[in-house]
Amino acid sequence: MNNTFQNLAHKIMKPLFFTLGIIMFTVGLIGVVVPGLPTTIFMIIAAACFIRSSEKFYKLVINNKLFGKSVQDYRSGKGMLLKTKLMAWGMMWIFGMYAVIFAIPDRLIYVRIFVCMLLIIGTIVILRVPIKKV
């Protein structure tokens, strides 16, 4: 019975991880050309999804000449460069607070609170990543 449940869970989760990986990969690619939108963090999430769903796409991410090394460093525990961490925090807070102050209508206070919570969580997550020694 337990094995049957695991097989069912795998059949359901694999396509979900793949779909989420494709979405994160796409957003990361957009970040290559859109100033202020980070690429690496979305590629790290995409790699985490693809390692559970598609070895081919996982290799596509980690072997990429533009962002593959950063993803590999993060996944292997080497961390992020301090410059990268500061850039991630800065872009996250600038665009997040822009959304909270200007873009999200006043009547959607719960959305504003949710975005602020995500900013705090993102800050903590990046804070916990070790600083990579050059």
Sequence and secondary structure as in RCSB ss.txt:
>XXXX:A:sequence
MNNTFQNLAHKIMKPLFFTLGIIMFTVGLIGVVVPGLPTTIFMIIAAACFIRSSEKFYKLVINNKLFGKSVQDYR
SGKGMLLKTKLMAWGMMWIFGMYAVIFAIPDRLIYVRIFVCMLLIIGTIVILRVPIKKV
>XXXX:A:secstr
 HHHHHHHHHHHHHHHHHHHHHHHHHHHHHHHHSTTS SHHHHHHHHHHHTTT HHHHHHHHT TTTHHHHHHHH
TT  B HHHHHHHHHHHHHHHHHIIIIIS TT HHHHHHHHHHHHHHHHHHHHS B   
